[in-house]
Amino acid sequence: MWSLSTFRLTGPADRPLGMCQTYVDITDGYRAERRLELLTEAGAGIGATLDVARTAQELADVLVPALGDVAWVALSEAVLEGDEPPKMIGPGQWNLRRIGTAPPRDDWPTGLPAVGAVSPALPDHALIRRIGQGETVLLPDRDSVIAAAEGHSELSHLFVPEHGHSAIAAPLFARGLVLGTVVIWRTRRPGPFDQEDADLLKEIASRAAPGVDNARRYTREHRAAVALQQRLLPAATTDTPAAETVGFYVPGGGGAEIGGDWYDVIALPSFRVALVAGDVTGHGLPATATMGRLRTAVDTLADLELDPDELLTHLDDLVQQLQGEAPHQGDTVGASCLYAVYDPVTCQCTLAGAGHPPPVVIRPDGTVGSVEVSTGPLLGVGGMPFEATTFDLEPGSVIAVYTKGVIYRDDHDPDAGLRRLTDRLARSAGPGCDLNGVGHELLRSLGDAPARDDMALLLARTRAVAPANTVTWDFPADVSVAAAARKAAAGQLAAWGLDELSFTTELVVSELVTNAVRYAGGPIGLRLILGDVLVCEVNDPSNTQPRLRRARWSDEGGRGLFLIAQLTDRWGSRYTRSGKTIWTEQALTADLGPLDLPW
């Protein structure tokens, strides 16, 4: 490249003498300027995101057409998973996948594998060994290309484009690891690559490699965080006598940020089910760890069969305790939570909320609306009570509990978000609908733009225990009622065709009713519920909880409850507004197995 300059020659009194022209070769200066511009463009345009594939494509786009005609970036399969590639690369150990290519697909050379193509295990070849050792390889002309492919003609179509006459291959080398390679070819422009071009590609690759490695390490950390989040969440679907449920969790930022949102479905005794949704403030592993602690606490408190408002009070105490630990950890702890219990026998739902959006109910007749909930303060505020709300919920209703990410969108208007959610559920969550399809369609309708907050959504279709499968008796506090209770239970089991359970059930009923008469007084209630198991409940007005213990040989009492624990699959006790209820569960078979009796 030449620069032409023209100037006039003058003499005394500015008398023109002639013209003069000079030619200066500025090729080296121009190329130096272009190299600098290309390095600047590479520094600004590569590695702006923490996405491995995006970073690889940015590198390919910088090289074509600025430096060559065809380029691709191939990365180790381990890098794409977030892992480190092998430190020592031997024959057959280097499997690369093409992630970034240029020019675009429409102009990509015919026959050359494109984006996503996995190359076979690379053979033991001098050129491959040089790249694996961190060296940039220059093939300046067609003869050198043919020589490099000699003996491995079966791989030529994978790496040599049509009309390719000159190439450079450089490793992506970071922290002592070869993450992959970048290859650039000249197919249309006649001039071959030279050593300056090879040095330029080496410099660009050395600047791009840390970006690829940062994206790789982020992929690894994000994968670990998401795996932790998924392990802390329950199964996505459940099927119980009370409800069919489907849960969904979507990280914020289009998958870039996990958070502390969660949902849960907890099976309770007497066929009841608890539906939970919660949202811990913040994102990342601290929020996920806090979520795990709160979900475990909810599971434990639910096992005590506390009322929803009482459960939230205990959970509020735990969050305050976590806040006391937070100054040492540098985190702010806070959370919202909704806890609802549905009883398929009474078809009633009781719930309480702590700073959480209300659930939406789609009833079998098609009416849709949010539940009026007296929402308490966020967990961790302390000093304020929570209030429970009870409402009827017909069988076949769909109840949706969710976190604020579902309704808080770009407009930051929760009321508008709740209306959008209600309208979409009204259109899609009709009787007999597929809950999984409804959930996916609802999340898709929120738009493709990454949400700023993560989202949890739980859909539950309620069921009911048939009235014919439930029977209740009331008895006074008299020693003679044990026989009447046994007779009533045996008669009902015969009507249900469960005579094989009669002996065990009569023993359970006799022991529980006798204890209620002796220690609690009356009235005494007995209820049998038939489902996939047989539930026997005895309620009395006492708040004294029974305790299981192993009686000594000289003790006159203490054996009845131990015997009940041996004869039934599960048993427990829960407080009620007017006393307590002791319940047992028996499988619908008479196989009791070996008994571990205390005497």
N, C-alpha and C positions, 0 to 999 in steps of 0.2 A: 504494500500500500504506500502510495506516494502522496506528498503534499506539494502543491504548486503555488509559488509566490511570484508575483509580477510587480515591478516597480520601474519608475522613469529615471533616466540618467540626465542630469542637467549640468550646464557649465556656468561660467561667470554671467552675472546678470540674469540668472535663471533661464539661460538659453538652453533649450532641449537638445540633447546630444543623441538620445536613442532610448531603447527599452531593454530591460534585463529580466530574465526569468530564471528561477532556481527550483530545482526538484530535490525534495528531501524524503528519504525512505523512513516512514513513521510506523512501519508494520509492528516493530517490537513495542513501541509505545502504545499503539492501539490495542494490541493483544494484552498488554499489561493492564490497561484500563478496563478492558472487557473482563479479564480475570478478577480484578478487584470488584467490579460490579456484580459478577456472579457469586463471589464469596459473600458480598454484602447481602445479596438476595437470599442465599442459602442460610445465612445467619438469622435473617428476619423471618423467613418463611418455613423453616423446618423446626419441628419440635414445639410448636405453639400449643399443642394439645397433649394429653396423656393417653393417647390412643395409638397402639402399635401400628395398626394398618394405616391410619391417617398419616402418621409420621413417615412411613415408607412411601406412601403415594406422594407426599410433599417433596421428598427427595427426588423421585423420578420426574416430577413436573419441573423441578429446577434445571435438570440436565437436558431436557428436550424441549425446544430445539436449540437451546443456547449452546450446547456443546456437541451434541450428536443427534442421530435420527431415531434410534430405538434404544430404550433403556428399561431395565427392570431391577427391582430390589427383591431379593430372595432371603428369607429369614428362616432360622432353624425352627423346627416344630416346637422345641422346648421353649423358645422365646415367645412364641404366640400364646403359650399356656402360662406365661409368667415365670417360667423356671429358667435356670441357667443352662446354657448349652454345655456339651462336654468340653472340659479343659484340654484334653488331648484328643485330636481327631484322627482316627485311623481309617483304614479302608472299610468302606461300607457303613461308616458311623455317622455320616453327614447327610441328613435328610432336610432338604430345603423346600419351602413353599413360596411361590411368587406372590407377593403381596401388593407391591406398587409397580405399575407399568406405564409407559408413555411411548408413543402417542396414544390417544383414546382408542377404545375398542373398535370403533368404525374404521380406523386407519391402521390397526395393528397388523403386522405382517402375517400373511396366510401361512398356516401350518406351524406357527410358533406358539407354544402353549402360553395362555394368557393368565390373568389374575386367578389365583386359587389353585393353579396347577402345582402338583407335588412332583418334584423330580425324584427319580429312582436314587437309591443309595449311590453316591458318587464313588467311582473306582479309585484305586491307588494310581494316581497320575502325578507327574512332576509338577504340572501347573496347579493342580488342586492342592498339593502339599504346600506350595509356595503361598497360595492365598490363605490356607489354614494356619500358616505361620505368621500371618499379618503382613504379607508383601503384596504390593500392587503390581499386577501383570499387564504388560503392554504387548499387543499384537499389532504391529504397525502396518502390515500389508497382508495380501491374500496368501502369500506363501507361508507366512508364519501362522496364519489361521489353519491352513491345511496341515502344517506340521504338528500343531497342537492337537488336532483331532485325529491324527494318525493312530491306528490301532483301536480307536473307539468310535468307529463310524456310526454305530447304532445310537450314539448320543448326539450326533451332529445336529439332527433336526430339532433337538430340544434347546440347543444353545446358539446355533448359527442361523440368523435370519437370511432370507433370500437376498442376494446381492450384498451381503455383509462382507466388507473387505478390510476393515480395521476395527479393533476393539480394545477396550481397557476393562479390567476387572479389579476391583478394590475390595478389601474386606471391611466390614463394619466392626471395628476393634474398640472395645471399651472394657476397662478394668481387667485387662488381661484375658478377655474372652472374645472369641470371634462369634458375633451374633448372626452374621449372614454375609451376603455379598451384594455389591452393586455392580452391574454390568452395563456398559454403554457401547453401542455400535454405530458405525457410519455406513449407511447403505445408499444414500442418494447423493450427498455431497462428495465430490471426488477426492478431496484432500484427506490424507491419512492422519491418524493421531500421531503426536510426537511426545517426547519425554515431558515437555512442559504441560501438555494436556494431562498426562498421567499424574504429574505432581499436583495439578489443580484438582483432579478427581480425588486423589488421596487426601488433600486438604479438606475438600467438601465432605468426604466420607467420615473423616476424623471429627468434623463438627457435628455431623448428623448422628453418629454412633451414640454419644451420650443421651441424645433425645430419645433414640430407640430404647436404650437401656433404662432410662427413667420411666418410659411408658411400660416397659416389661415389668419393672419392679412395682409400679403402681398396679398393674394387672394382677400381680401375685398378691399384693396386700388387699386389693379389692376383692379378689376371689376368696381369700381367707375370711374377710369380714362378712361377705355374703354367705359363705358356708356356715359361719357362726350364727348369722341371723336365721338362716333356714333351719339349722339344728335347734334353735331356741323356739321356733314356731311349731305349732301342732300340725298334725296331718291336714292336708288341704280339704279333704272330704270326710265326713262322718255320717253314719246311718244308725240312728238309735230309735227306740220306740217313741220318743218324744218329738224328734225332728230329723230331717235330712238337711245337712249343712254343706256349704262350699265356701272356702276362704281364699282370699287373694291378697298378695303383698307385692307392691311395686316400689323399688327404691327410687329416691329422688334424683333429679338431674339426669334422667334418661339412663339410669344404671350407674351413675358416677358416685352417688352418695347413698349409703345405707343409713338407716336411722333407728329410732326407738319405737316405731309403731308396731303394734301386735294385735292379734285376735286370738281367741281361744274358745273351745267348746269343751265343757266339763260335764261328764255324766255324773249325776247325783242319784242317791238312793230313791226308791219309789218311782223310778222311770222319769224323774225330772231331769232337766238339762239347764246348765248355766251358759249363757252367751256373753262373751267379754270382748271389749275393744278398748285399747289404751294407746296413749301417745306420750312418749318421753320427750322432753325438750332436747334440742341439739341433734347432731348427726355424728356419724363415725362410730368407732368402737366403744367410746365411753357411753354413748346413748344406748348402744346395743347391749352392753354389759348391764347397765341399769335396767333395761327392759327385761333381761333374763332374770334379774333378781325380783322384779315386781311380778312377773308372770309366775315365778315359783311361789311367791308369797300368796298370790291369788289362788293358786291351786291348793295350797295348804289351808288357807282360810276357808275355801269352799268345802274342803273335806270336813271341816267343823260344822258345816251346814248353818252358817250364820245368815241372818237376813241381809239383803243387799246394802242397806244403809249402815248396818253395823260392820259389815265387811269393809266398806270404804273407810270407815273411821279407823279401823286397824291399819289399813293400807296407808292412810294419811300419816299415822304415827311412824310407819316405816320410812316414808319419804322424808319426814323431818329428821329421822336418824341418819339417812343418807346425806341430807344437807349438812349435818354436823361433820360428816367425813369429807365433804366436798372441798373445804379450804385446803386440805392436805393433798387433794388430787387436782386442784385447779379447775374443777367443773362446777357448773350450776345445775342443780337437780330439781326437776319439777315434772309433773305429769298430769294428764287427764285420764279418766277411766269411766267406762260405762259397764255396769254389771247387772245382768237380767237373768231371772230364773223363771222358766216356763214349766208348768205342771200339766201333763197331758190328762190327768184324771179330772181336775177341775177346769181345765182349759183357761187358766188364768196366768198372766205374766206379771211378775213383780220386778221392778228395776229401780236403780238409783244411779245418778251420775255425778261426777266430780269434774266440773268444767268441760264437759264433753258434749258434742252435738247430739241431738235427739235421734232415736231410731226412726226409720220409715217403715210403715206397715202397709202391705198390699193385701186386702181381704179377698175372700173367694168371690164376693159379688162385684169385684173390680174397683171398689173405692180405695183410694190411696191417700195417705196423709202421714205427717210426722206425729209422734206421740208427745203429748204435753207432759214434759218432765220438769219437776222442780230441781233444776241443776244446782248443785252445791259448788263450793269453791274448788279450785285446782288442788290436787294432792300436794301437801307440803305447806299450805297456808296455815292450817291449824286453827283451833278455837271456834270453828263454825260447824254446825251439825249438817248431816246429810238426810235427805227425806226420800222415802220410798214411794213409788207410784205403782198401783195395781190396776190392771185393766183386763177385760176379757179378750181372748185371742182365739178365734174360731179355727178348727182344724182345716188345713189347707191354706192358711194365711202364710205369706212370706214376710219375714221381718228382716230388715237390713240394718246392721250396725256397722259403723265405719269410723275412720279418723278424719280429721279436718282437711287433710290433703285431698280428699275426694271432692270437697265442696269449695275449698279456698283456691281459686284460680287467679288469673292475672288481674281481674277486677277487684280482688280483695273484698268481695261482698259475700259474706256467708249466707245471707238470706237469699240472694240470687242463686248461689250455688246449691242451696237446699231445694229451691224451686226447680232448678234444672235436674237435680237427682230425682226428685219426686215425679217429674214429667217423664223422664226416661224409664223409670221403673213402671210407671203406669202403662207405657206402651209395650213393654217387653216381658214383665213379670206377671203374666196372667195365670189362670189355673192350669196346672199340668205342665208348666214351662220347664225347660231345662235350666236349672240354676247355674250350671257351669257356663252355658252359652250366654245367659243373661249377664253374668258377671264380666265375661270377656267383652261383650258388646258394650256394656256400660263403660268399662275402662277405655275402650277404643274411642267412644264418643267424646271423651274428655279432650281429644286432640293429640296430635303427634308431637307437639312441643314438650320438651322435658319439664316435668313438674318440679317446682322448687322444693317441695316437701314430699317425703315418701307417703305412701297410701296403704291402708289396710281396709279390707272390705270383707264382711261376713254376711252371707245370705242363708237364712234358715227357713225351711217350709215345715210348719208345725203339723203334728199328728195328735190323735186322741186315743186314749184307752176306751174301748167300747164300754158303755154302761153295764152290759151284762157281765163284764169281766171284773167288776168291782162290787164288793158287798161290805156293809158296815153294820156293827151292832154296838149298842150302849148297855153297860151293866152297872149296877150299884156296887158300892164297896162292901161286899158281903162275902164271907168265906165260901158260901155255897155256889157262887157264880162261876167258879173255875170249871165245874162239871158242865154247866150250861154253855160256857164258851167253847169247851172241847166238842160238845155235841153239835153246836152250830157250825163250827169249822169243818168237822167231819162230814156233815150233811152237804155243805157247799162244795167240798172237794169231790164228793160222789156225783154231784150234779155236773161238775166240770169234767168228770171222767178221770180224776186224779186220785183214785183210791190208794195207789201205791205210796202216795205222800201223806196219807192220813195219819199213820202212827207218829212220824216225826213231827208233823204239824200240830197234832194234839199235844205232844209233849212240850213243844215250844209255847203254844198258847197257854197251857196249864201253868208253866213256870212263870211266864211274864205276867199273866193276870193275877196269880197268887202273890207275886212280889208287889204288884201295884196295890192290891188290897191291904197287904201287910204294912207297906212303908209309905204309901202315897195317899190313900183314901180315894173317894170317888168324885164324880163319875168316871168310869173306865170305858174307853173306846177300843174296839177291835175292828180292824179292817184287813181284808184279803184282796190283793190285786193280782190278776193273772195276766202275764205277758210272756216274754221269752223266758222269764223266771217267775217263781211264785214269791210274792212279797207279803209278809205278815207284819202288821203294825199294831202296837198296843200303846195308847196314850193315856196319861194320867195328869192330875193337876200339880204334881210335885216338880220342883226344880232340881232335885237331887239326881246327879248323873250316876248310873251304875258303873262299877269298875270291875274289870276282869282280874281275878287273882287265882293262884293255885292254892286250894285249901289243904291244910295239914290233916293228917289222919285223925287227929283228935277234935277237929273243928266240927260243929254241928251244922254249919251253913257254909255258903260260898261255892257250892258245887253246881248249882243250877245254871248260872250264866256260863260257866266253863263248859258244861254239857251242851248248851245251846251253840256255843262257838264251834264245837266239834261236829254237831249235827247239821249245821247250815253252812252255806258257802261264804256268806258275809253277814255281819250284824253291826249295828251302831245305834247311836242315840242323838237326837237333836232337840234343841229347845224350841218351844212354841210360845205364842203370846200368853197362853194360859197353862203352861206346864212343859211337858216333854213328851216325845214319841220315841219308843224303842222299836226298831225295825229289824227284820231278818230277810235274807234271800235264800231260796232253795232252787237248785236246778230241777227241771221237770223230769227227773229220773229218780229212782229209789236207791241208786248205788251210793252208799255212804262212805265206802272205803274203810280202812282201819281207823279206829278211834284211839286217841291218846287221852285216856281217862285219868283223873287225878287220884284215883284210889286203887 
